[in-house]
Amino acid sequence: MFRICRIGLAFSLFVVANAAAASTVSVLFVGNSLTYKNDLPAVFKKFAAESPLHVDVETTSITPGGAFLYDHLKHGQAITLLHEKHPQFLVLQGQSLEPLIAFQSFSQSAARLKTEADQVGATTILFVTWARPARDPFYKEAASGGSPEVMQARLDQAYATVAKKTGATVAPVGVAFERARQMAPEIRLLDGTQHPSPVGTYLAAAVLFRAMFKASPIESNYYSSLPKELALGLQHVAGEISLAATSN
């Protein structure tokens, strides 16, 4: 289990002043089943409400199973909702293999969606996903790199490249998954497939909170269905990873 060390992390309240000036912060989630499973938008909303910032979040989501960012761009619903709702934040989550098997399309689609977000004043957050489970058939493909560790590094690099090109903000959820496994190998972040368990969804929400509001996720009083000690440990993981986008 996690060994929690108290560290002095100051809350940068001024960073969220523009977003929190209104009574509600609006977030549009665009992704697929990795966001839909366990209702990540709802977990994020509750996490933010019970954080020291007490942010009231209104969420809208478009999460059809298996969707690539190109699919969202082609179907148009994400762009329509951006212009109808004028959210403060747009969260983009690509299909789990998309950055590795269709990088050009992934990069171009993310850039187009960010341009649309810019037009309505929304900040774009790139939700960096996690590697497939160790015995997944994808590891027989060259694009995977052959192991979860290499796949994660390739995903991180792909999202970081897009972030640097577009100016989007990175939420390194996959890095947090990797760190959590190193610290507490016994915790179950996935449900046996590539989809998150409730533990994985909670950790994703904590990372997104930190990336979005530039504030520590530590000391949120929302623990979802998790034991308090586990939830606090996950908060510390989310609070201690680097948010810097790095690419070769």
C-alpha positions as CSV (number, residue, x, y, z in Angstrom):
1,M,0.0,0.0,0.0
2,F,1.0,3.6,-0.4
3,R,3.3,5.3,2.1
4,I,2.1,8.8,2.2
5,C,4.6,11.6,2.8
6,R,3.3,15.1,3.6
7,I,4.9,17.7,1.4
8,G,4.2,21.4,1.2
9,L,2.3,21.9,-2.0
10,A,0.8,25.4,-2.2
11,F,-2.5,25.8,-4.0
12,S,-2.2,28.2,-7.0
13,L,-5.7,29.7,-6.7
14,F,-4.9,32.6,-9.0
15,V,-4.6,30.2,-11.9
16,V,-8.2,29.2,-11.8
17,A,-9.5,32.7,-11.2
18,N,-10.7,33.2,-14.8
19,A,-12.3,29.8,-15.0
20,A,-13.9,30.0,-11.5
21,A,-15.1,33.5,-11.9
22,A,-18.4,32.2,-13.1
23,S,-20.5,30.1,-10.7
24,T,-19.8,26.9,-12.7
25,V,-16.8,25.7,-14.6
26,S,-17.9,23.9,-17.8
27,V,-15.9,21.0,-19.2
28,L,-16.5,19.1,-22.4
29,F,-15.0,15.5,-22.4
30,V,-14.4,14.1,-25.9
31,G,-13.2,10.5,-25.9
32,N,-14.5,6.9,-25.8
33,S,-15.0,4.0,-23.4
34,L,-11.8,4.9,-21.4
35,T,-13.7,8.0,-20.3
36,Y,-17.1,6.5,-20.2
37,K,-16.2,3.5,-18.0
38,N,-17.0,4.3,-14.3
39,D,-18.3,7.7,-15.4
40,L,-15.0,9.7,-15.2
41,P,-16.8,13.1,-15.8
42,A,-19.0,12.4,-12.7
43,V,-16.0,11.3,-10.6
44,F,-14.1,14.4,-11.7
45,K,-17.0,16.7,-10.8
46,K,-17.2,15.3,-7.3
47,F,-13.5,15.3,-6.8
48,A,-13.4,19.0,-7.7
49,A,-16.3,19.9,-5.6
50,E,-14.8,18.4,-2.5
51,S,-11.3,19.7,-3.1
52,P,-9.9,22.7,-1.2
53,L,-10.9,24.8,-4.3
54,H,-14.5,23.7,-4.1
55,V,-15.0,24.0,-7.8
56,D,-18.5,23.5,-9.2
57,V,-18.0,21.7,-12.4
58,E,-20.6,21.1,-15.1
59,T,-19.7,18.3,-17.5
60,T,-20.8,17.3,-20.9
61,S,-19.3,14.2,-22.6
62,I,-19.2,12.5,-26.0
63,T,-17.8,9.0,-25.5
64,P,-18.8,6.4,-28.1
65,G,-17.0,3.1,-27.8
66,G,-13.7,2.8,-29.7
67,A,-13.9,6.4,-31.1
68,F,-10.8,8.0,-32.6
69,L,-10.3,11.7,-32.4
70,Y,-10.8,11.6,-36.2
71,D,-14.2,10.1,-35.7
72,H,-15.2,13.0,-33.4
73,L,-13.9,15.5,-35.9
74,K,-15.8,13.8,-38.8
75,H,-19.1,13.5,-37.0
76,G,-19.1,17.1,-35.8
77,Q,-20.8,16.8,-32.5
78,A,-17.8,17.9,-30.5
79,I,-17.4,21.1,-32.6
80,T,-21.2,21.8,-32.4
81,L,-21.1,21.4,-28.6
82,L,-18.0,23.6,-28.3
83,H,-19.8,26.5,-30.1
84,E,-23.2,25.9,-28.3
85,K,-21.9,25.5,-24.7
86,H,-18.7,27.6,-24.8
87,P,-17.0,25.4,-22.1
88,Q,-13.9,26.6,-20.3
89,F,-12.1,23.3,-20.9
90,L,-12.0,20.7,-23.6
91,V,-10.6,17.3,-22.6
92,L,-9.4,15.2,-25.5
93,Q,-8.9,11.4,-25.0
94,G,-7.7,9.5,-28.1
95,Q,-8.4,5.8,-28.8
96,S,-6.0,3.7,-26.8
97,L,-3.9,2.7,-29.8
98,E,-4.5,5.8,-32.0
99,P,-1.4,7.7,-31.3
100,L,0.7,4.7,-32.2
101,I,-1.1,3.3,-35.2
102,A,-2.5,6.5,-36.8
103,F,-0.3,9.3,-35.5
104,Q,-0.8,11.7,-38.4
105,S,-4.6,11.5,-38.2
106,F,-4.4,11.7,-34.4
107,S,-2.2,14.8,-34.5
108,Q,-4.2,16.6,-37.2
109,S,-7.5,15.8,-35.5
110,A,-6.3,17.0,-32.1
111,A,-5.0,20.2,-33.7
112,R,-8.3,20.9,-35.5
113,L,-10.3,20.3,-32.3
114,K,-8.0,22.6,-30.4
115,T,-8.4,25.3,-33.0
116,E,-12.2,25.1,-32.5
117,A,-11.7,25.2,-28.7
118,D,-9.5,28.3,-29.1
119,Q,-12.3,30.1,-31.0
120,V,-14.6,29.8,-28.0
121,G,-11.9,30.5,-25.4
122,A,-11.6,26.9,-24.1
123,T,-8.4,25.5,-22.8
124,T,-7.6,22.1,-24.4
125,I,-6.4,19.3,-22.1
126,L,-4.8,16.2,-23.7
127,F,-5.8,13.1,-21.6
128,V,-2.7,10.9,-22.0
129,T,-3.9,7.3,-21.8
130,W,-2.2,4.2,-20.4
131,A,-0.5,1.2,-21.9
132,R,-2.5,-2.0,-22.6
133,P,-2.3,-4.9,-20.1
134,A,0.9,-7.0,-20.3
135,R,-0.7,-10.0,-22.1
136,D,-2.6,-7.9,-24.6
137,P,-2.3,-9.2,-28.3
138,F,-1.2,-5.7,-29.4
139,Y,2.2,-6.4,-28.0
140,K,2.8,-8.7,-31.0
141,E,2.6,-5.6,-33.2
142,A,5.8,-3.6,-33.8
143,A,4.0,-0.3,-33.1
144,S,3.5,-1.4,-29.4
145,G,7.2,-1.6,-28.7
146,G,6.7,-5.1,-27.3
147,S,6.0,-4.2,-23.6
148,P,3.8,-1.9,-21.5
149,E,6.8,0.2,-20.5
150,V,7.8,0.9,-24.1
151,M,4.2,1.4,-25.1
152,Q,3.7,3.9,-22.3
153,A,6.8,5.8,-23.4
154,R,5.6,5.9,-27.0
155,L,2.1,7.2,-25.9
156,D,3.7,9.9,-23.7
157,Q,5.9,11.0,-26.6
158,A,3.0,11.1,-29.1
159,Y,0.8,13.2,-26.8
160,A,3.8,15.4,-25.9
161,T,4.5,16.0,-29.6
162,V,0.9,17.1,-30.2
163,A,1.0,19.3,-27.1
164,K,4.1,21.1,-28.2
165,K,2.8,21.6,-31.7
166,T,-0.6,22.9,-30.6
167,G,0.0,24.5,-27.2
168,A,-2.4,22.2,-25.5
169,T,-2.0,21.1,-21.8
170,V,-1.0,17.6,-21.0
171,A,-2.7,15.5,-18.3
172,P,-0.3,12.5,-18.0
173,V,-2.7,9.9,-16.7
174,G,-0.7,7.0,-18.1
175,V,2.5,8.2,-16.3
176,A,0.4,8.3,-13.1
177,F,-0.7,4.7,-13.7
178,E,2.9,3.7,-14.2
179,R,4.0,5.5,-11.0
180,A,1.1,4.0,-8.9
181,R,2.1,0.5,-10.0
182,Q,5.7,1.1,-9.0
183,M,4.6,2.3,-5.6
184,A,1.9,-0.2,-4.9
185,P,2.0,-3.2,-7.4
186,E,-1.0,-4.8,-5.7
187,I,-3.5,-2.1,-6.7
188,R,-5.8,-2.9,-9.7
189,L,-5.9,0.1,-12.0
190,L,-7.5,-1.8,-14.9
191,D,-10.6,-4.1,-15.0
192,G,-8.8,-7.0,-16.8
193,T,-9.0,-5.3,-20.2
194,Q,-7.7,-1.9,-21.3
195,H,-10.5,-0.2,-19.4
196,P,-10.0,1.4,-16.0
197,S,-11.2,0.0,-12.7
198,P,-12.8,2.4,-10.3
199,V,-9.3,2.9,-8.9
200,G,-7.9,3.8,-12.3
201,T,-10.8,6.2,-13.0
202,Y,-10.2,7.9,-9.6
203,L,-6.5,8.4,-10.4
204,A,-7.4,9.8,-13.8
205,A,-9.7,12.3,-12.2
206,A,-7.0,13.5,-9.8
207,V,-4.5,14.0,-12.6
208,L,-7.0,15.9,-14.7
209,F,-7.9,18.1,-11.7
210,R,-4.2,19.0,-11.3
211,A,-3.6,19.6,-15.0
212,M,-6.8,21.6,-15.5
213,F,-6.6,23.9,-12.4
214,K,-2.9,23.9,-11.8
215,A,-3.6,23.0,-8.2
216,S,-2.6,20.1,-6.0
217,P,-5.1,17.3,-6.0
218,I,-4.1,16.4,-2.4
219,E,-6.8,16.8,0.3
220,S,-9.9,16.3,-1.8
221,N,-12.4,14.8,0.6
222,Y,-14.0,12.8,-2.2
223,Y,-12.8,9.2,-2.1
224,S,-15.4,7.6,-4.5
225,S,-15.9,4.0,-3.4
226,L,-12.3,3.6,-2.4
227,P,-10.8,3.1,1.0
228,K,-9.6,6.5,2.3
229,E,-6.0,5.4,2.6
230,L,-5.9,4.3,-1.1
231,A,-7.6,7.4,-2.3
232,L,-5.2,9.6,-0.5
233,G,-2.3,7.6,-1.9
234,L,-3.6,8.1,-5.4
235,Q,-4.0,11.8,-4.8
236,H,-0.3,12.0,-3.8
237,V,0.7,10.1,-7.0
238,A,-1.3,12.6,-9.1
239,G,0.3,15.5,-7.1
240,E,3.9,14.4,-7.5
241,I,4.2,13.4,-11.2
242,S,5.7,15.9,-13.7
243,L,3.2,17.7,-15.9
244,A,5.8,18.7,-18.4
245,A,5.3,17.7,-22.0
246,T,8.5,16.1,-23.2
247,S,9.2,14.7,-26.6
248,N,12.3,13.7,-28.6
